[in-house]
Amino acid sequence: MKAMLIFVSVVAIGAVASTPAHAQVAVSAYLDNNVAGDVQSGRLGLGASLAYYLGGHIGLELDGELHGHFFRDQDIADRQPTDIDLNTEAALASANVVVPYCWRGAAGTWCPYATAGAGVIYEMFKGVSHGAGAEAFEHGKTDFAINAGIGVTHALIRWVGFRVDARHLHGFVDESSAGETYPRDYGYWRLSVGVIFGGPQLSP
């Protein structure tokens, strides 16, 4: 996670420094929590995104996230032998369309937005056998996923603001190849809070 934060900071500084005053490039880093649905809630994830806004009216965003303890233990317990201590992690990547609407007022510049897109969720299943001759194992699976949501950004200063975002994600599982992984389609809500550098709040 430290590596991701360093990467986001370097990209943010480079993107902002290399663009003109009316730049429409936005880089953000955020913390998130899955709050409802078919996955584990109460565990923080870390994500970052890079977006380009076409005239401030529509944006194209690339988003990536790492999330620990992704599925609930009880939902995958029957997919493994009883002597396995299993944990799941997930890496998410998506390409999204973002449609903002910005205005300036006495409280500063606010940009509510709607977003939708598609991508993949790579789930990592890691376990340790506590039986005789304990062994560790790891296997993964990639599922197609879609997402949609709303959010808002607020410019704290000309180059930096904060972002609050709520998205619903849905993963599509090929049940014929689920094997020892999660056996069916799943959906959940994700809330995130982060920092944004650049973006439509820079428009005049």
C-alpha positions as CSV (number, residue, x, y, z in Angstrom):
1,M,0.0,0.0,0.0
2,K,2.9,2.4,0.7
3,A,4.1,1.7,-2.9
4,M,0.7,2.6,-4.3
5,L,0.6,5.9,-2.3
6,I,4.1,6.9,-3.5
7,F,3.1,6.0,-7.1
8,V,-0.1,8.1,-6.9
9,S,1.8,11.1,-5.4
10,V,4.4,11.0,-8.1
11,V,1.8,10.7,-10.9
12,A,-0.3,13.5,-9.3
13,I,2.6,15.9,-9.1
14,G,3.7,15.1,-12.7
15,A,0.2,15.4,-14.1
16,V,-0.6,18.7,-12.4
17,A,2.8,20.3,-13.1
18,S,2.7,19.4,-16.8
19,T,-0.8,20.7,-17.6
20,P,-2.0,24.2,-18.2
21,A,-4.2,26.2,-15.9
22,H,-7.4,24.9,-17.5
23,A,-6.2,21.3,-17.4
24,Q,-8.8,18.5,-17.3
25,V,-6.5,15.7,-15.9
26,A,-7.4,14.4,-12.5
27,V,-5.5,12.0,-10.3
28,S,-7.0,10.7,-7.0
29,A,-6.2,8.4,-4.2
30,Y,-8.8,7.0,-1.8
31,L,-9.7,4.7,1.1
32,D,-12.8,2.7,0.8
33,N,-15.1,0.3,2.7
34,N,-17.5,-2.2,1.3
35,V,-20.6,-1.4,3.4
36,A,-23.4,-3.7,2.1
37,G,-23.9,-6.7,-0.1
38,D,-22.3,-10.1,-0.7
39,V,-18.7,-9.3,0.5
40,Q,-17.0,-8.6,3.8
41,S,-17.7,-5.1,5.3
42,G,-15.7,-3.2,7.8
43,R,-12.3,-3.8,6.1
44,L,-10.6,-0.9,4.3
45,G,-9.3,-1.0,0.8
46,L,-6.9,1.4,-1.0
47,G,-7.4,2.7,-4.5
48,A,-6.3,5.2,-7.1
49,S,-7.7,6.6,-10.3
50,L,-6.6,8.6,-13.3
51,A,-9.2,10.6,-15.4
52,Y,-9.3,12.9,-18.3
53,Y,-12.2,15.3,-18.7
54,L,-13.3,16.4,-22.2
55,G,-14.1,20.1,-21.8
56,G,-15.2,19.5,-18.2
57,H,-18.4,17.9,-19.4
58,I,-17.5,14.2,-19.5
59,G,-14.6,12.2,-18.2
60,L,-12.9,8.9,-18.9
61,E,-11.5,7.3,-15.8
62,L,-9.2,4.3,-15.1
63,D,-9.6,3.1,-11.6
64,G,-7.7,0.4,-9.6
65,E,-8.2,-0.9,-6.0
66,L,-6.7,-3.4,-3.6
67,H,-8.9,-4.9,-0.9
68,G,-8.1,-7.3,1.9
69,H,-10.4,-9.9,3.4
70,F,-12.8,-9.6,0.5
71,F,-15.4,-12.3,0.9
72,R,-17.0,-13.3,4.2
73,D,-15.5,-16.4,5.8
74,Q,-18.9,-18.2,6.2
75,D,-19.7,-17.7,2.5
76,I,-16.7,-19.7,1.3
77,A,-16.2,-22.1,4.2
78,D,-17.9,-24.9,2.4
79,R,-15.7,-24.5,-0.6
80,Q,-12.6,-25.7,1.3
81,P,-11.6,-28.7,3.5
82,T,-12.4,-28.2,7.2
83,D,-8.7,-27.9,8.2
84,I,-8.0,-24.9,6.0
85,D,-7.7,-21.4,7.3
86,L,-8.8,-19.4,4.3
87,N,-8.5,-15.7,3.5
88,T,-9.4,-13.7,0.3
89,E,-8.0,-10.6,-1.2
90,A,-9.1,-8.8,-4.3
91,A,-7.6,-6.5,-7.0
92,L,-10.1,-4.4,-9.0
93,A,-9.6,-2.6,-12.3
94,S,-12.2,-0.7,-14.3
95,A,-12.7,1.8,-17.1
96,N,-15.5,4.3,-16.4
97,V,-17.4,7.2,-17.8
98,V,-17.8,10.2,-15.4
99,V,-20.3,12.9,-16.0
100,P,-19.7,15.9,-13.6
101,Y,-21.8,19.1,-13.1
102,C,-19.7,21.9,-11.4
103,W,-20.6,25.2,-9.9
104,R,-18.8,27.9,-7.9
105,G,-20.4,29.5,-4.9
106,A,-19.7,31.1,-1.6
107,A,-18.7,27.6,-0.3
108,G,-16.2,27.0,-3.1
109,T,-16.4,24.8,-6.2
110,W,-18.5,21.6,-6.0
111,C,-18.7,19.0,-8.7
112,P,-21.3,16.3,-8.2
113,Y,-21.0,13.5,-10.7
114,A,-22.5,10.2,-11.9
115,T,-20.3,7.3,-13.1
116,A,-20.6,3.9,-14.7
117,G,-18.2,1.4,-16.2
118,A,-16.9,-2.1,-16.5
119,G,-13.7,-4.0,-15.6
120,V,-12.5,-7.1,-13.8
121,I,-12.1,-8.3,-10.2
122,Y,-9.2,-10.7,-9.5
123,E,-9.9,-12.6,-6.3
124,M,-7.0,-14.3,-4.5
125,F,-7.7,-17.2,-2.2
126,K,-5.0,-17.8,0.3
127,G,-5.1,-20.7,2.8
128,V,-3.0,-22.6,5.3
129,S,-3.7,-26.2,6.2
130,H,-3.5,-27.0,9.9
131,G,-3.6,-30.7,9.4
132,A,-0.6,-33.0,9.4
133,G,2.2,-31.6,7.3
134,A,0.8,-28.0,7.2
135,E,1.0,-26.4,3.8
136,A,0.2,-23.0,2.4
137,F,-1.6,-22.5,-0.9
138,E,-2.8,-19.7,-3.1
139,H,-5.0,-19.6,-6.2
140,G,-6.9,-16.8,-8.0
141,K,-9.8,-16.2,-10.3
142,T,-10.8,-13.3,-12.5
143,D,-14.4,-12.2,-12.9
144,F,-16.0,-9.6,-15.2
145,A,-17.6,-6.7,-13.3
146,I,-19.7,-3.6,-13.8
147,N,-20.2,-0.6,-11.6
148,A,-22.3,2.5,-11.3
149,G,-22.5,5.2,-8.7
150,I,-22.5,8.9,-7.7
151,G,-20.1,11.1,-5.9
152,V,-18.9,14.7,-5.4
153,T,-15.6,16.5,-5.4
154,H,-14.9,19.8,-3.7
155,A,-11.9,22.1,-4.4
156,L,-10.0,22.9,-1.2
157,I,-7.5,25.0,-3.1
158,R,-7.0,25.5,-6.9
159,W,-5.1,22.2,-7.4
160,V,-6.4,20.0,-4.7
161,G,-9.8,18.8,-3.4
162,F,-11.5,16.0,-1.7
163,R,-13.7,13.3,-3.2
164,V,-16.6,11.3,-1.7
165,D,-18.0,8.4,-3.8
166,A,-20.6,5.7,-3.6
167,R,-20.6,2.9,-6.1
168,H,-22.4,-0.4,-6.6
169,L,-20.3,-3.2,-8.1
170,H,-21.5,-6.5,-9.5
171,G,-19.2,-9.4,-10.3
172,F,-20.2,-12.1,-12.8
173,V,-19.0,-15.6,-11.8
174,D,-18.8,-18.5,-14.3
175,E,-20.3,-21.1,-12.0
176,S,-19.1,-23.9,-14.2
177,S,-15.5,-23.0,-13.4
178,A,-15.9,-21.6,-9.9
179,G,-14.2,-24.6,-8.4
180,E,-13.0,-23.8,-4.8
181,T,-13.8,-20.1,-5.3
182,Y,-16.9,-18.0,-4.7
183,P,-19.7,-20.0,-6.4
184,R,-22.1,-17.4,-7.7
185,D,-22.6,-13.8,-8.9
186,Y,-22.2,-11.1,-6.2
187,G,-22.9,-7.5,-5.7
188,Y,-22.1,-4.9,-3.1
189,W,-21.9,-1.2,-2.3
190,R,-18.6,0.6,-1.8
191,L,-18.1,4.0,-0.1
192,S,-14.8,5.9,-0.6
193,V,-13.2,9.1,0.6
194,G,-10.1,10.5,-1.0
195,V,-8.0,13.3,-2.3
196,I,-8.2,14.6,-5.9
197,F,-5.6,16.6,-7.8
198,G,-6.8,18.5,-10.8
199,G,-10.1,17.8,-12.5
200,P,-13.1,19.8,-13.6
201,Q,-13.0,22.1,-10.6
202,L,-10.1,23.8,-12.4
203,S,-12.3,25.0,-15.2
204,P,-13.1,28.7,-15.3
